[in-house]
Structures are given as C-alpha cells and as structure tokens.
Amino acid sequence: MAILYRCKAPTDRVCRCGVVARRLRRSGIGFQEVRVPFLKRQRPEVDELTGQRWVPVLVHGEHVVHDSHRIVEYLDHLDSVRSATAAARPARQGAA
C-alpha cells in the first residue's frame, strides 16, 4: 500500500495533492492519506523523506516521489509496465 502525504484541502479538486489522489484511485493503487499541517515548518516527516517540505509526496514501496508532476509521471510508468506485462502473458501462454 502506498502513502500519500498531502495538504488538508477538504476536496480533491482544489490543489495538486488532489490531482495525485485522483490519479492513484484511477490507477487502482491502494493508498493511505496523511494530511500534513498547513505550515511547512510543521512537516518534519516530509522533510525527512525528501529533504524539502512541499506536498504531495508519494511513498510507494521503496520509492519516494515528490512533486505532483513527477508523481503522475511515476504512475504513468507503472501503468505502462503493468500493461506491457499483461499483454505479454497471453503470448507466453499461447507459445507453450
């Protein structure tokens, strides 16, 4: 399960954190949301993970990705890997 560190916005429609949350749901990746304080100086866990205090931050297995654009690129990559793996499975079964 992934962990998404995000702001306290009440909806997924007003900030970049919401963009990431919606994209995670669309990808079918289960995740836990950690709502961080508004003041950046009160985000030591984000600083420990990334060396900076901006959100969103995604922790997925051993991968820690920050910045909403980079997170979406990471999720696109995961989707393409899953698609390629799924497409290769029937070919292997047919060859056997």
N, C-alpha and C positions, 0 to 999 in steps of 0.2 A: 504494500500500500504506500502511496506517495503522501507527502506532507506539503501543503501549500501555506506558506507564510504570507499573509495578506493584510490589507488595511481593514478598518472597521466599517467600511461603507455598508449600508444596510441592504444593498441590492447589487446584482452582478452587472448592472447597466451603466454605472456612473464612473468607473475607473478601469485602469489596466489590469488590476487584480481580478476584476470580474470577467474580463476577456479570457484570462488564463483559466479561471474556474469553469467557464462555459466550454472552453476547448478541451479541458480534461474530461468533462462529462461526455462530450461528443466522441471522444476517443475511447470511452469505456474504461478509463483508468480510475480505480477507486482511490480516493484521497481523503485525508483529514485536513480540515482548515484550522489554522492557528491564527487568530485575529490578534494583531500586534497593536500596541499603543500608537496614538497619533503622533506623539513627539518622538522623533528619531533617536534622541538620546536615551529613550526608554526601551530600546530594541537590542539589548546585548546579545540575544540568541541569533539574531540576523547577522550582527557584526561578527560573531564567532564563526558562522558558517561561510560568510562571503567576504569579509573584510570591509564591508560597507553596510549602510543601514536602510537602504531603499527596499521596498517591496514592489512586486511579488518576488518570492523566492520559492523554487520548487526543489524538494529533496525526493529523488526517485531512486531507490536502491543506493548505490554508491555515488550517484550523480547529484551534484548541487548546481542548479542553474538559476541565475538571477537575470532580471530584465525581461519584461513581457515579450519582447520580440524574439529574444534568444530562446525563451521557454517555448513559444509557439513553433519556432524552427526545430527545436528538440523533439516536440510532439509530432511534427510532420515527419521527421526522420523515423521515429518509432513506428508511425503508421505505415510508412513505405516499407520498412523492414518486415512488418507483420504481413503486409500484402504480398510481398515477394515470397515470403516463407509459405504463405497459404497457397499461392499459385504454384509453387514448386512441389508441394505434397502430392497432388493428383498425378503429376508427370512421373514421379517416382513410383507411385503405386501401379501406374499403367505399364511401366517398364519392367516391373517384377514379374 
